[in-house]
């Protein structure tokens, strides 16, 4: 699973100055549109939040 997330992040990297940080809700919504696997959504959200790719709304 971590390898799948690593590959997804690496293949879609965009320079940070070009995109605002995702909010947790943005990420959750996008992942739920792509899959019905709640465990995959939860793992991806936790992993990306821990890496700093996702900010809490209002940060």
CHARMM-style PDB file with segment names, atoms N, HN, CA, C and O in Angstrom:
ATOM      1  N   UNK     1       0.808  -1.202   0.000  1.00  0.00      PROA
ATOM      2  CA  UNK     1       0.000   0.000   0.000  1.00  0.00      PROA
ATOM      3  C   UNK     1       0.852   1.266   0.000  1.00  0.00      PROA
ATOM      4  O   UNK     1       0.593   2.156  -0.810  1.00  0.00      PROA
ATOM      5  N   UNK     2       1.870   1.393   0.881  1.00  0.00      PROA
ATOM      6  HN  UNK     2       2.081   0.670   1.540  1.00  0.00      PROA
ATOM      7  CA  UNK     2       2.686   2.613   0.835  1.00  0.00      PROA
ATOM      8  C   UNK     2       3.348   2.825  -0.520  1.00  0.00      PROA
ATOM      9  O   UNK     2       3.500   3.965  -0.959  1.00  0.00      PROA
ATOM     10  N   UNK     3       3.745   1.740  -1.193  1.00  0.00      PROA
ATOM     11  HN  UNK     3       3.621   0.814  -0.836  1.00  0.00      PROA
ATOM     12  CA  UNK     3       4.356   1.887  -2.514  1.00  0.00      PROA
ATOM     13  C   UNK     3       3.360   2.459  -3.514  1.00  0.00      PROA
ATOM     14  O   UNK     3       3.726   3.278  -4.357  1.00  0.00      PROA
ATOM     15  N   UNK     4       2.118   2.037  -3.425  1.00  0.00      PROA
ATOM     16  HN  UNK     4       1.820   1.372  -2.740  1.00  0.00      PROA
ATOM     17  CA  UNK     4       1.073   2.558  -4.311  1.00  0.00      PROA
ATOM     18  C   UNK     4       0.905   4.062  -4.106  1.00  0.00      PROA
ATOM     19  O   UNK     4       0.800   4.818  -5.071  1.00  0.00      PROA
ATOM     20  N   UNK     5       0.881   4.484  -2.858  1.00  0.00      PROA
ATOM     21  HN  UNK     5       0.967   3.870  -2.074  1.00  0.00      PROA
ATOM     22  CA  UNK     5       0.732   5.911  -2.557  1.00  0.00      PROA
ATOM     23  C   UNK     5       1.963   6.678  -3.016  1.00  0.00      PROA
ATOM     24  O   UNK     5       1.840   7.756  -3.598  1.00  0.00      PROA
ATOM     25  N   UNK     6       3.168   6.126  -2.754  1.00  0.00      PROA
ATOM     26  HN  UNK     6       3.268   5.250  -2.281  1.00  0.00      PROA
ATOM     27  CA  UNK     6       4.406   6.778  -3.204  1.00  0.00      PROA
ATOM     28  C   UNK     6       4.398   6.982  -4.711  1.00  0.00      PROA
ATOM     29  O   UNK     6       4.726   8.064  -5.197  1.00  0.00      PROA
ATOM     30  N   UNK     7       4.023   5.942  -5.451  1.00  0.00      PROA
ATOM     31  HN  UNK     7       3.757   5.063  -5.056  1.00  0.00      PROA
ATOM     32  CA  UNK     7       3.980   6.036  -6.912  1.00  0.00      PROA
ATOM     33  C   UNK     7       2.985   7.099  -7.367  1.00  0.00      PROA
ATOM     34  O   UNK     7       3.264   7.859  -8.295  1.00  0.00      PROA
ATOM     35  N   UNK     8       1.837   7.152  -6.720  1.00  0.00      PROA
ATOM     36  HN  UNK     8       1.611   6.535  -5.966  1.00  0.00      PROA
ATOM     37  CA  UNK     8       0.815   8.132  -7.099  1.00  0.00      PROA
ATOM     38  C   UNK     8       1.298   9.551  -6.840  1.00  0.00      PROA
ATOM     39  O   UNK     8       1.086  10.440  -7.664  1.00  0.00      PROA
ATOM     40  N   UNK     9       1.937   9.764  -5.714  1.00  0.00      PROA
ATOM     41  HN  UNK     9       2.109   9.042  -5.045  1.00  0.00      PROA
ATOM     42  CA  UNK     9       2.423  11.104  -5.377  1.00  0.00      PROA
ATOM     43  C   UNK     9       3.531  11.514  -6.327  1.00  0.00      PROA
ATOM     44  O   UNK     9       3.538  12.645  -6.813  1.00  0.00      PROA
ATOM     45  N   UNK    10       4.477  10.610  -6.605  1.00  0.00      PROA
ATOM     46  HN  UNK    10       4.472   9.691  -6.211  1.00  0.00      PROA
ATOM     47  CA  UNK    10       5.598  10.931  -7.482  1.00  0.00      PROA
ATOM     48  C   UNK    10       5.143  11.188  -8.910  1.00  0.00      PROA
ATOM     49  O   UNK    10       5.698  12.050  -9.590  1.00  0.00      PROA
ATOM     50  N   UNK    11       4.145  10.453  -9.369  1.00  0.00      PROA
ATOM     51  HN  UNK    11       3.695   9.752  -8.817  1.00  0.00      PROA
ATOM     52  CA  UNK    11       3.731  10.592 -10.762  1.00  0.00      PROA
ATOM     53  C   UNK    11       2.896  11.844 -11.002  1.00  0.00      PROA
ATOM     54  O   UNK    11       2.699  12.247 -12.149  1.00  0.00      PROA
ATOM     55  N   UNK    12       2.409  12.453  -9.942  1.00  0.00      PROA
ATOM     56  HN  UNK    12       2.569  12.126  -9.011  1.00  0.00      PROA
ATOM     57  CA  UNK    12       1.558  13.631 -10.116  1.00  0.00      PROA
ATOM     58  C   UNK    12       2.133  14.869  -9.441  1.00  0.00      PROA
ATOM     59  O   UNK    12       1.407  15.832  -9.195  1.00  0.00      PROA
ATOM     60  N   UNK    13       3.422  14.854  -9.141  1.00  0.00      PROA
ATOM     61  HN  UNK    13       4.012  14.072  -9.341  1.00  0.00      PROA
ATOM     62  CA  UNK    13       4.013  16.001  -8.455  1.00  0.00      PROA
ATOM     63  C   UNK    13       3.954  17.253  -9.325  1.00  0.00      PROA
ATOM     64  O   UNK    13       4.295  17.227 -10.508  1.00  0.00      PROA
ATOM     65  N   UNK    14       3.520  18.326  -8.721  1.00  0.00      PROA
ATOM     66  HN  UNK    14       3.243  18.347  -7.761  1.00  0.00      PROA
ATOM     67  CA  UNK    14       3.435  19.632  -9.362  1.00  0.00      PROA
ATOM     68  C   UNK    14       4.187  20.589  -8.445  1.00  0.00      PROA
ATOM     69  O   UNK    14       4.052  20.497  -7.225  1.00  0.00      PROA
ATOM     70  N   UNK    15       4.965  21.494  -8.998  1.00  0.00      PROA
ATOM     71  HN  UNK    15       5.074  21.569  -9.989  1.00  0.00      PROA
ATOM     72  CA  UNK    15       5.677  22.435  -8.123  1.00  0.00      PROA
ATOM     73  C   UNK    15       4.718  23.111  -7.148  1.00  0.00      PROA
ATOM     74  O   UNK    15       3.646  23.575  -7.535  1.00  0.00      PROA
ATOM     75  N   UNK    16       5.119  23.158  -5.882  1.00  0.00      PROA
ATOM     76  HN  UNK    16       5.990  22.780  -5.568  1.00  0.00      PROA
ATOM     77  CA  UNK    16       4.241  23.666  -4.828  1.00  0.00      PROA
ATOM     78  C   UNK    16       3.775  25.092  -5.080  1.00  0.00      PROA
ATOM     79  O   UNK    16       2.652  25.451  -4.724  1.00  0.00      PROA
ATOM     80  N   UNK    17       4.631  25.909  -5.693  1.00  0.00      PROA
ATOM     81  HN  UNK    17       5.543  25.618  -5.982  1.00  0.00      PROA
ATOM     82  CA  UNK    17       4.240  27.295  -5.922  1.00  0.00      PROA
ATOM     83  C   UNK    17       3.109  27.420  -6.943  1.00  0.00      PROA
ATOM     84  O   UNK    17       2.492  28.479  -7.054  1.00  0.00      PROA
ATOM     85  N   UNK    18       2.835  26.353  -7.685  1.00  0.00      PROA
ATOM     86  HN  UNK    18       3.337  25.493  -7.595  1.00  0.00      PROA
ATOM     87  CA  UNK    18       1.783  26.391  -8.701  1.00  0.00      PROA
ATOM     88  C   UNK    18       0.425  25.978  -8.149  1.00  0.00      PROA
ATOM     89  O   UNK    18      -0.603  26.265  -8.763  1.00  0.00      PROA
ATOM     90  N   UNK    19       0.405  25.313  -7.007  1.00  0.00      PROA
ATOM     91  HN  UNK    19       1.240  25.079  -6.509  1.00  0.00      PROA
ATOM     92  CA  UNK    19      -0.864  24.831  -6.476  1.00  0.00      PROA
ATOM     93  C   UNK    19      -0.981  25.176  -5.000  1.00  0.00      PROA
ATOM     94  O   UNK    19      -0.001  25.086  -4.261  1.00  0.00      PROA
ATOM     95  N   UNK    20      -2.160  25.566  -4.571  1.00  0.00      PROA
ATOM     96  HN  UNK    20      -2.957  25.639  -5.171  1.00  0.00      PROA
ATOM     97  CA  UNK    20      -2.342  25.788  -3.137  1.00  0.00      PROA
ATOM     98  C   UNK    20      -2.357  24.434  -2.433  1.00  0.00      PROA
ATOM     99  O   UNK    20      -2.654  23.426  -3.073  1.00  0.00      PROA
ATOM    100  N   UNK    21      -2.049  24.376  -1.145  1.00  0.00      PROA
ATOM    101  HN  UNK    21      -1.808  25.195  -0.624  1.00  0.00      PROA
ATOM    102  CA  UNK    21      -2.105  23.087  -0.451  1.00  0.00      PROA
ATOM    103  C   UNK    21      -3.539  22.561  -0.429  1.00  0.00      PROA
ATOM    104  O   UNK    21      -4.494  23.331  -0.325  1.00  0.00      PROA
ATOM    105  N   UNK    22      -3.669  21.269  -0.526  1.00  0.00      PROA
ATOM    106  HN  UNK    22      -2.893  20.644  -0.611  1.00  0.00      PROA
ATOM    107  CA  UNK    22      -4.987  20.656  -0.429  1.00  0.00      PROA
ATOM    108  C   UNK    22      -5.492  20.783   0.996  1.00  0.00      PROA
ATOM    109  O   UNK    22      -4.714  20.712   1.948  1.00  0.00      PROA
ATOM    110  N   UNK    23      -6.783  20.970   1.140  1.00  0.00      PROA
ATOM    111  HN  UNK    23      -7.415  21.028   0.367  1.00  0.00      PROA
ATOM    112  CA  UNK    23      -7.354  20.861   2.480  1.00  0.00      PROA
ATOM    113  C   UNK    23      -7.707  19.394   2.681  1.00  0.00      PROA
ATOM    114  O   UNK    23      -7.813  18.634   1.719  1.00  0.00      PROA
ATOM    115  N   UNK    24      -7.884  19.010   3.913  1.00  0.00      PROA
ATOM    116  HN  UNK    24      -7.799  19.627   4.695  1.00  0.00      PROA
ATOM    117  CA  UNK    24      -8.244  17.636   4.229  1.00  0.00      PROA
ATOM    118  C   UNK    24      -9.556  17.264   3.542  1.00  0.00      PROA
ATOM    119  O   UNK    24      -9.710  16.145   3.053  1.00  0.00      PROA
ATOM    120  N   UNK    25     -10.488  18.194   3.507  1.00  0.00      PROA
ATOM    121  HN  UNK    25     -10.362  19.103   3.904  1.00  0.00      PROA
ATOM    122  CA  UNK    25     -11.784  17.931   2.861  1.00  0.00      PROA
ATOM    123  C   UNK    25     -11.631  17.772   1.353  1.00  0.00      PROA
ATOM    124  O   UNK    25     -12.298  16.927   0.757  1.00  0.00      PROA
ATOM    125  N   UNK    26     -10.761  18.573   0.718  1.00  0.00      PROA
ATOM    126  HN  UNK    26     -10.219  19.260   1.202  1.00  0.00      PROA
ATOM    127  CA  UNK    26     -10.500  18.436  -0.718  1.00  0.00      PROA
ATOM    128  C   UNK    26     -10.011  17.027  -1.034  1.00  0.00      PROA
ATOM    129  O   UNK    26     -10.494  16.378  -1.962  1.00  0.00      PROA
ATOM    130  N   UNK    27      -9.045  16.570  -0.245  1.00  0.00      PROA
ATOM    131  HN  UNK    27      -8.653  17.097   0.509  1.00  0.00      PROA
ATOM    132  CA  UNK    27      -8.465  15.247  -0.479  1.00  0.00      PROA
ATOM    133  C   UNK    27      -9.500  14.157  -0.258  1.00  0.00      PROA
ATOM    134  O   UNK    27      -9.641  13.254  -1.082  1.00  0.00      PROA
ATOM    135  N   UNK    28     -10.214  14.235   0.834  1.00  0.00      PROA
ATOM    136  HN  UNK    28     -10.100  14.969   1.504  1.00  0.00      PROA
ATOM    137  CA  UNK    28     -11.222  13.234   1.156  1.00  0.00      PROA
ATOM    138  C   UNK    28     -12.268  13.141   0.053  1.00  0.00      PROA
ATOM    139  O   UNK    28     -12.637  12.045  -0.368  1.00  0.00      PROA
ATOM    140  N   UNK    29     -12.741  14.280  -0.409  1.00  0.00      PROA
ATOM    141  HN  UNK    29     -12.442  15.171  -0.067  1.00  0.00      PROA
ATOM    142  CA  UNK    29     -13.751  14.321  -1.471  1.00  0.00      PROA
ATOM    143  C   UNK    29     -13.221  13.710  -2.761  1.00  0.00      PROA
ATOM    144  O   UNK    29     -13.907  12.909  -3.396  1.00  0.00      PROA
ATOM    145  N   UNK    30     -12.003  14.082  -3.153  1.00  0.00      PROA
ATOM    146  HN  UNK    30     -11.446  14.733  -2.637  1.00  0.00      PROA
ATOM    147  CA  UNK    30     -11.418  13.560  -4.391  1.00  0.00      PROA
ATOM    148  C   UNK    30     -11.223  12.052  -4.321  1.00  0.00      PROA
ATOM    149  O   UNK    30     -11.517  11.345  -5.285  1.00  0.00      PROA
ATOM    150  N   UNK    31     -10.731  11.554  -3.197  1.00  0.00      PROA
ATOM    151  HN  UNK    31     -10.492  12.129  -2.414  1.00  0.00      PROA
ATOM    152  CA  UNK    31     -10.509  10.113  -3.068  1.00  0.00      PROA
ATOM    153  C   UNK    31     -11.819   9.342  -3.062  1.00  0.00      PROA
ATOM    154  O   UNK    31     -11.897   8.264  -3.650  1.00  0.00      PROA
ATOM    155  N   UNK    32     -12.836   9.864  -2.419  1.00  0.00      PROA
ATOM    156  HN  UNK    32     -12.772  10.740  -1.941  1.00  0.00      PROA
ATOM    157  CA  UNK    32     -14.129   9.180  -2.379  1.00  0.00      PROA
ATOM    158  C   UNK    32     -14.765   9.099  -3.763  1.00  0.00      PROA
ATOM    159  O   UNK    32     -15.527   8.174  -4.043  1.00  0.00      PROA
ATOM    160  N   UNK    33     -14.458  10.056  -4.625  1.00  0.00      PROA
ATOM    161  HN  UNK    33     -13.839  10.808  -4.397  1.00  0.00      PROA
ATOM    162  CA  UNK    33     -14.969  10.010  -5.994  1.00  0.00      PROA
ATOM    163  C   UNK    33     -14.273   8.924  -6.808  1.00  0.00      PROA
ATOM    164  O   UNK    33     -14.833   8.427  -7.785  1.00  0.00      PROA
ATOM    165  N   UNK    34     -13.055   8.553  -6.412  1.00  0.00      PROA
ATOM    166  HN  UNK    34     -12.600   8.957  -5.618  1.00  0.00      PROA
ATOM    167  CA  UNK    34     -12.265   7.586  -7.173  1.00  0.00      PROA
ATOM    168  C   UNK    34     -12.451   6.145  -6.719  1.00  0.00      PROA
ATOM    169  O   UNK    34     -12.289   5.226  -7.522  1.00  0.00      PROA
ATOM    170  N   UNK    35     -12.787   5.926  -5.450  1.00  0.00      PROA
ATOM    171  HN  UNK    35     -12.919   6.673  -4.798  1.00  0.00      PROA
ATOM    172  CA  UNK    35     -12.882   4.561  -4.946  1.00  0.00      PROA
ATOM    173  C   UNK    35     -13.949   4.460  -3.865  1.00  0.00      PROA
ATOM    174  O   UNK    35     -14.275   5.440  -3.195  1.00  0.00      PROA
ATOM    175  N   UNK    36     -14.483   3.255  -3.710  1.00  0.00      PROA
ATOM    176  HN  UNK    36     -14.218   2.459  -4.255  1.00  0.00      PROA
ATOM    177  CA  UNK    36     -15.441   2.983  -2.643  1.00  0.00      PROA
ATOM    178  C   UNK    36     -14.773   2.276  -1.467  1.00  0.00      PROA
ATOM    179  O   UNK    36     -15.442   1.909  -0.501  1.00  0.00      PROA
ATOM    180  N   UNK    37     -13.446   2.082  -1.546  1.00  0.00      PROA
ATOM    181  HN  UNK    37     -12.902   2.380  -2.331  1.00  0.00      PROA
ATOM    182  CA  UNK    37     -12.706   1.381  -0.499  1.00  0.00      PROA
ATOM    183  C   UNK    37     -12.356   2.367   0.619  1.00  0.00      PROA
ATOM    184  O   UNK    37     -11.409   3.143   0.498  1.00  0.00      PROA
ATOM    185  N   UNK    38     -13.122   2.329   1.696  1.00  0.00      PROA
ATOM    186  HN  UNK    38     -13.892   1.699   1.794  1.00  0.00      PROA
ATOM    187  CA  UNK    38     -12.923   3.271   2.802  1.00  0.00      PROA
ATOM    188  C   UNK    38     -11.543   3.144   3.431  1.00  0.00      PROA
ATOM    189  O   UNK    38     -10.961   4.138   3.863  1.00  0.00      PROA
ATOM    190  N   UNK    39     -11.015   1.914   3.485  1.00  0.00      PROA
ATOM    191  HN  UNK    39     -11.488   1.106   3.134  1.00  0.00      PROA
ATOM    192  CA  UNK    39      -9.683   1.724   4.081  1.00  0.00      PROA
ATOM    193  C   UNK    39      -8.609   2.380   3.235  1.00  0.00      PROA
ATOM    194  O   UNK    39      -7.662   2.947   3.780  1.00  0.00      PROA
ATOM    195  N   UNK    40      -8.731   2.318   1.925  1.00  0.00      PROA
ATOM    196  HN  UNK    40      -9.501   1.858   1.482  1.00  0.00      PROA
ATOM    197  CA  UNK    40      -7.764   2.957   1.032  1.00  0.00      PROA
ATOM    198  C   UNK    40      -7.832   4.478   1.172  1.00  0.00      PROA
ATOM    199  O   UNK    40      -6.800   5.147   1.216  1.00  0.00      PROA
ATOM    200  N   UNK    41      -9.029   5.012   1.241  1.00  0.00      PROA
ATOM    201  HN  UNK    41      -9.867   4.468   1.206  1.00  0.00      PROA
ATOM    202  CA  UNK    41      -9.197   6.457   1.421  1.00  0.00      PROA
ATOM    203  C   UNK    41      -8.565   6.891   2.743  1.00  0.00      PROA
ATOM    204  O   UNK    41      -7.820   7.871   2.783  1.00  0.00      PROA
ATOM    205  N   UNK    42      -8.857   6.175   3.811  1.00  0.00      PROA
ATOM    206  HN  UNK    42      -9.462   5.379   3.778  1.00  0.00      PROA
ATOM    207  CA  UNK    42      -8.310   6.533   5.124  1.00  0.00      PROA
ATOM    208  C   UNK    42      -6.789   6.462   5.130  1.00  0.00      PROA
ATOM    209  O   UNK    42      -6.128   7.362   5.648  1.00  0.00      PROA
ATOM    210  N   UNK    43      -6.232   5.401   4.558  1.00  0.00      PROA
ATOM    211  HN  UNK    43      -6.769   4.670   4.137  1.00  0.00      PROA
ATOM    212  CA  UNK    43      -4.773   5.247   4.526  1.00  0.00      PROA
ATOM    213  C   UNK    43      -4.116   6.360   3.721  1.00  0.00      PROA
ATOM    214  O   UNK    43      -3.081   6.892   4.124  1.00  0.00      PROA
ATOM    215  N   UNK    44      -4.708   6.711   2.593  1.00  0.00      PROA
ATOM    216  HN  UNK    44      -5.548   6.279   2.266  1.00  0.00      PROA
ATOM    217  CA  UNK    44      -4.142   7.766   1.748  1.00  0.00      PROA
ATOM    218  C   UNK    44      -4.210   9.121   2.447  1.00  0.00      PROA
ATOM    219  O   UNK    44      -3.247   9.887   2.407  1.00  0.00      PROA
ATOM    220  N   UNK    45      -5.331   9.421   3.080  1.00  0.00      PROA
ATOM    221  HN  UNK    45      -6.113   8.799   3.112  1.00  0.00      PROA
ATOM    222  CA  UNK    45      -5.483  10.696   3.786  1.00  0.00      PROA
ATOM    223  C   UNK    45      -4.469  10.798   4.921  1.00  0.00      PROA
ATOM    224  O   UNK    45      -3.805  11.823   5.069  1.00  0.00      PROA
ATOM    225  N   UNK    46      -4.349   9.748   5.717  1.00  0.00      PROA
ATOM    226  HN  UNK    46      -4.889   8.915   5.597  1.00  0.00      PROA
ATOM    227  CA  UNK    46      -3.407   9.759   6.840  1.00  0.00      PROA
ATOM    228  C   UNK    46      -1.978   9.904   6.345  1.00  0.00      PROA
ATOM    229  O   UNK    46      -1.213  10.703   6.884  1.00  0.00      PROA
ATOM    230  N   UNK    47      -1.612   9.142   5.328  1.00  0.00      PROA
ATOM    231  HN  UNK    47      -2.234   8.492   4.890  1.00  0.00      PROA
ATOM    232  CA  UNK    47      -0.245   9.183   4.809  1.00  0.00      PROA
ATOM    233  C   UNK    47       0.099  10.568   4.261  1.00  0.00      PROA
ATOM    234  O   UNK    47       1.146  11.122   4.596  1.00  0.00      PROA
ATOM    235  N   UNK    48      -0.759  11.119   3.436  1.00  0.00      PROA
ATOM    236  HN  UNK    48      -1.610  10.669   3.164  1.00  0.00      PROA
ATOM    237  CA  UNK    48      -0.474  12.421   2.833  1.00  0.00      PROA
ATOM    238  C   UNK    48      -0.515  13.548   3.861  1.00  0.00      PROA
ATOM    239  O   UNK    48       0.236  14.516   3.743  1.00  0.00      PROA
ATOM    240  N   UNK    49      -1.378  13.438   4.863  1.00  0.00      PROA
ATOM    241  HN  UNK    49      -1.988  12.651   4.959  1.00  0.00      PROA
ATOM    242  CA  UNK    49      -1.419  14.437   5.929  1.00  0.00      PROA
ATOM    243  C   UNK    49      -0.121  14.399   6.728  1.00  0.00      PROA
ATOM    244  O   UNK    49       0.444  15.446   7.044  1.00  0.00      PROA
ATOM    245  N   UNK    50       0.356  13.199   7.057  1.00  0.00      PROA
ATOM    246  HN  UNK    50      -0.103  12.349   6.801  1.00  0.00      PROA
ATOM    247  CA  UNK    50       1.604  13.056   7.819  1.00  0.00      PROA
ATOM    248  C   UNK    50       2.803  13.587   7.041  1.00  0.00      PROA
ATOM    249  O   UNK    50       3.755  14.087   7.641  1.00  0.00      PROA
ATOM    250  N   UNK    51       2.771  13.487   5.735  1.00  0.00      PROA
ATOM    251  HN  UNK    51       1.999  13.081   5.248  1.00  0.00      PROA
ATOM    252  CA  UNK    51       3.876  13.978   4.903  1.00  0.00      PROA
ATOM    253  C   UNK    51       3.814  15.487   4.675  1.00  0.00      PROA
ATOM    254  O   UNK    51       4.758  16.069   4.140  1.00  0.00      PROA
ATOM    255  N   UNK    52       2.727  16.118   5.070  1.00  0.00      PROA
ATOM    256  HN  UNK    52       1.961  15.645   5.504  1.00  0.00      PROA
ATOM    257  CA  UNK    52       2.617  17.562   4.924  1.00  0.00      PROA
ATOM    258  C   UNK    52       2.005  18.014   3.611  1.00  0.00      PROA
ATOM    259  O   UNK    52       2.014  19.207   3.308  1.00  0.00      PROA
ATOM    260  N   UNK    53       1.473  17.084   2.824  1.00  0.00      PROA
ATOM    261  HN  UNK    53       1.466  16.115   3.070  1.00  0.00      PROA
ATOM    262  CA  UNK    53       0.846  17.457   1.556  1.00  0.00      PROA
ATOM    263  C   UNK    53      -0.535  18.069   1.762  1.00  0.00      PROA
ATOM    264  O   UNK    53      -1.053  18.759   0.884  1.00  0.00      PROA
ATOM    265  N   UNK    54      -1.125  17.814   2.923  1.00  0.00      PROA
ATOM    266  HN  UNK    54      -0.705  17.254   3.636  1.00  0.00      PROA
ATOM    267  CA  UNK    54      -2.484  18.256   3.198  1.00  0.00      PROA
ATOM    268  C   UNK    54      -2.465  19.136   4.440  1.00  0.00      PROA
ATOM    269  O   UNK    54      -1.796  18.816   5.423  1.00  0.00      PROA
ATOM    270  N   UNK    55      -3.186  20.228   4.396  1.00  0.00      PROA
ATOM    271  HN  UNK    55      -3.729  20.488   3.598  1.00  0.00      PROA
ATOM    272  CA  UNK    55      -3.282  21.142   5.538  1.00  0.00      PROA
ATOM    273  C   UNK    55      -4.704  21.113   6.079  1.00  0.00      PROA
ATOM    274  O   UNK    55      -5.662  20.908   5.332  1.00  0.00      PROA
ATOM    275  N   UNK    56      -4.830  21.319   7.377  1.00  0.00      PROA
ATOM    276  HN  UNK    56      -4.052  21.485   7.983  1.00  0.00      PROA
ATOM    277  CA  UNK    56      -6.157  21.451   7.965  1.00  0.00      PROA
ATOM    278  C   UNK    56      -6.750  22.754   7.448  1.00  0.00      PROA
ATOM    279  O   UNK    56      -6.031  23.735   7.263  1.00  0.00      PROA
ATOM    280  N   UNK    57      -8.042  22.767   7.218  1.00  0.00      PROA
ATOM    281  HN  UNK    57      -8.627  21.970   7.369  1.00  0.00      PROA
ATOM    282  CA  UNK    57      -8.685  23.971   6.705  1.00  0.00      PROA
ATOM    283  C   UNK    57      -8.474  25.110   7.703  1.00  0.00      PROA
ATOM    284  O   UNK    57      -8.697  24.947   8.902  1.00  0.00      PROA
ATOM    285  N   UNK    58      -8.043  26.263   7.192  1.00  0.00      PROA
ATOM    286  HN  UNK    58      -7.862  26.396   6.217  1.00  0.00      PROA
ATOM    287  CA  UNK    58      -7.801  27.409   8.039  1.00  0.00      PROA
ATOM    288  C   UNK    58      -6.350  27.574   8.449  1.00  0.00      PROA
ATOM    289  O   UNK    58      -6.006  28.578   9.073  1.00  0.00      PROA
ATOM    290  N   UNK    59      -5.476  26.610   8.114  1.00  0.00      PROA
ATOM    291  HN  UNK    59      -5.756  25.794   7.607  1.00  0.00      PROA
ATOM    292  CA  UNK    59      -4.047  26.728   8.451  1.00  0.00      PROA
ATOM    293  C   UNK    59      -3.340  27.593   7.457  1.00  0.00      PROA
ATOM    294  OT1 UNK    59      -2.133  27.808   7.574  1.00  0.00      PROA
TER     295      UNK     59
END
